[in-house]
Amino acid sequence: MTKLDEQVLKISKEIVTKFIEVGRVSPTTFDEVFKGVYRSIKEAILDYEVEPEEQDEA
C-alpha cells in the first residue's frame, strides 16, 4: 500500500465516520458508501496531480 493509498484510506474513514454519526450511513449501506467515498477522493487527488503537469507543457 502506497503512502497515497494510506492517506486516502484515512480521509475516507473520517468522512464515512461522520456520515455514520449523523445517521446518513447505516450498516447495510456502509460497503457501498465507503467504496464510493474512497474512489471519489482518490480520483480527485489523481486529477489534481495531472493538471499541474499539463499546465507546464503549454
C-alpha distances in whole Angstrom, upper triangle without the diagonal:
4,7,8,6,7,10,11,10,13,15,15,16,19,20,20,22,24,25,26,28,30,30,29,26,28,26,27,25,22,20,21,21,18,16,19,18,14,15,18,16,13,17,18,16,16,20,20,19,21,24,25,24,27,29,29,30,33
4,5,5,6,9,10,11,12,14,15,17,19,20,21,22,25,26,27,29,31,31,30,28,29,28,29,27,24,22,23,22,19,18,19,18,14,15,17,15,12,15,17,14,13,17,18,16,18,21,21,21,24,26,26,27,30
4,5,5,6,9,10,11,12,14,15,17,19,20,21,23,25,26,27,29,30,29,27,29,28,29,27,24,23,23,22,19,18,20,18,14,16,17,14,12,15,16,13,13,17,17,15,18,20,20,21,24,25,25,27,30
4,5,5,6,9,10,11,12,14,16,17,18,20,21,23,24,26,27,28,27,25,27,27,28,25,22,21,21,20,17,16,17,15,12,13,14,11,8,12,12,9,10,13,13,12,15,17,18,18,21,23,23,25,27
4,5,5,6,9,10,10,12,14,15,16,18,20,21,22,24,26,27,25,23,24,24,25,22,19,18,18,17,14,13,15,13,9,11,13,10,8,11,13,11,11,15,15,14,17,20,21,21,23,25,26,27,30
4,6,5,6,9,10,11,12,14,15,16,19,20,21,23,25,26,24,22,24,23,25,23,19,18,19,18,14,14,16,14,11,13,15,12,11,14,15,13,14,18,18,17,20,22,23,24,26,28,28,30,33
4,5,5,6,9,10,11,12,14,15,17,19,20,21,23,24,23,22,24,23,25,23,19,19,20,18,14,15,16,13,10,13,13,10,9,13,13,11,13,16,15,15,18,20,21,22,24,26,26,28,31
4,5,5,6,8,10,11,12,14,16,16,18,20,21,22,20,19,21,21,22,20,17,16,16,14,11,11,12,9,7,9,10,7,6,10,10,9,11,14,14,14,17,19,20,21,23,25,26,28,30
4,6,5,6,9,10,10,12,14,15,16,18,20,21,19,17,19,18,20,18,14,14,15,13,9,10,12,9,7,10,11,9,9,13,14,12,14,17,18,18,20,23,24,25,27,29,30,32,34
4,5,5,6,9,10,11,13,14,15,17,19,20,19,17,19,19,21,19,16,16,17,15,11,13,14,11,9,13,14,11,11,15,15,14,16,19,19,19,22,24,25,26,28,30,31,33,35
4,5,5,6,9,10,11,13,14,15,17,19,17,16,19,19,21,18,15,16,16,13,11,12,13,9,8,11,11,8,10,13,12,12,15,17,16,17,20,22,23,25,27,28,29,31,33
4,5,5,6,8,10,11,12,14,16,16,15,13,16,16,17,15,12,12,12,10,7,9,9,6,5,9,9,7,9,12,12,13,15,17,17,19,21,23,24,26,27,29,31,32,34
4,6,5,6,9,10,10,12,14,15,14,12,14,14,16,14,11,12,13,11,8,10,12,9,8,12,13,11,13,16,16,16,19,21,21,22,25,26,28,29,31,32,34,36,37
4,6,5,6,9,10,11,13,14,14,13,15,16,18,16,13,15,16,13,10,13,14,10,11,14,14,12,14,17,17,17,20,21,21,22,25,26,27,30,31,32,34,36,37
4,5,5,6,9,10,11,12,11,11,14,15,17,14,12,13,14,10,9,12,11,8,10,13,12,10,13,16,15,16,19,20,20,22,24,25,27,29,30,31,33,35,36
4,5,5,6,9,10,10,9,7,10,11,13,11,8,10,11,8,6,10,10,8,9,13,12,12,15,17,17,18,20,22,22,24,26,28,29,31,32,34,36,38,39
4,5,5,6,9,10,10,9,11,12,14,13,10,13,14,11,10,13,14,11,13,16,16,15,18,20,20,20,23,25,25,27,29,30,32,34,35,36,38,40,41
4,5,5,6,9,9,9,12,14,16,14,12,15,16,12,12,15,15,12,14,17,16,15,19,21,20,21,24,25,25,27,29,30,31,34,35,36,38,40,41
4,5,5,6,5,6,9,11,13,11,10,13,13,9,10,14,13,11,14,16,15,15,18,20,20,21,24,25,25,27,30,30,32,34,35,36,38,40,41
4,5,5,6,5,7,9,11,10,9,12,13,10,11,15,15,13,15,18,18,18,21,23,23,24,27,28,28,30,32,33,35,37,38,39,42,43,44
4,6,8,8,10,12,15,14,12,16,17,14,14,18,18,16,18,21,20,20,23,25,24,26,29,30,30,32,34,35,36,39,40,41,43,45,46
4,6,8,10,13,15,14,13,17,17,14,15,19,18,16,19,22,20,20,24,25,24,26,29,29,29,32,34,35,36,39,40,40,43,45,45
4,6,7,10,12,11,11,15,15,13,14,18,17,16,19,21,21,21,24,26,25,27,30,30,31,33,35,36,38,40,41,42,44,46,47
4,7,10,11,9,10,13,13,10,12,15,14,13,16,18,17,18,21,23,22,24,27,27,28,31,32,33,35,37,38,39,41,43,43
4,7,8,6,6,10,10,7,9,13,12,12,15,17,17,18,20,22,22,24,26,27,28,30,32,33,35,37,38,39,41,43,44
4,5,5,6,10,10,9,11,14,15,15,17,19,19,21,23,24,25,27,29,30,31,33,35,36,38,40,41,42,45,46,47
4,6,5,8,10,10,11,14,15,15,17,19,20,21,23,25,26,27,29,31,32,34,35,37,39,41,41,43,45,47,48
4,6,7,9,10,11,13,14,16,17,19,20,22,23,25,26,28,29,31,32,34,35,37,39,41,41,43,46,46,48
4,6,6,6,9,10,11,12,14,16,17,18,20,21,23,25,26,27,29,31,32,33,36,37,38,40,42,43,44
4,6,5,6,8,10,10,12,14,15,16,18,20,21,22,24,26,27,29,30,32,34,36,36,38,40,41,43
4,6,5,6,9,10,11,12,14,16,17,18,20,21,23,24,26,27,29,31,33,34,35,37,39,40,41
4,6,5,6,9,10,11,12,14,16,17,18,20,21,22,24,26,27,29,32,33,33,35,37,38,39
4,6,5,6,9,10,11,12,14,15,16,18,20,21,23,24,26,27,30,31,32,33,36,37,38
4,5,5,6,9,10,11,12,14,15,17,18,20,21,23,24,26,28,30,31,32,35,36,37
4,6,5,6,9,10,11,12,14,16,16,18,20,21,22,24,27,28,29,31,33,34,35
4,5,5,6,9,10,11,12,14,15,16,18,20,21,23,25,27,27,29,31,32,33
4,6,5,6,9,10,11,12,14,15,17,19,20,21,24,25,26,28,30,31,33
4,6,5,6,9,10,11,12,14,16,17,19,20,23,24,25,27,29,30,31
4,6,5,6,8,10,10,12,14,15,16,18,21,22,22,25,27,28,29
4,6,5,6,9,10,10,12,14,16,17,19,21,21,23,25,26,28
4,5,5,6,9,10,11,12,15,16,18,20,20,22,24,26,27
4,5,5,6,9,10,11,12,15,17,18,19,21,23,24,26
4,5,5,6,8,10,11,12,15,16,17,19,21,22,23
4,6,5,6,9,10,11,13,15,16,17,20,21,22
4,5,5,6,9,10,12,14,15,16,18,20,21
4,5,5,6,9,11,12,13,15,17,18,20
4,5,5,6,9,11,11,13,15,16,17
4,5,5,7,9,10,11,14,15,17
4,6,6,7,9,11,12,14,16
4,6,6,6,9,10,11,13
4,5,5,6,9,10,11
4,5,5,6,9,10
4,5,5,7,9
4,5,5,7
4,5,5
4,6
4
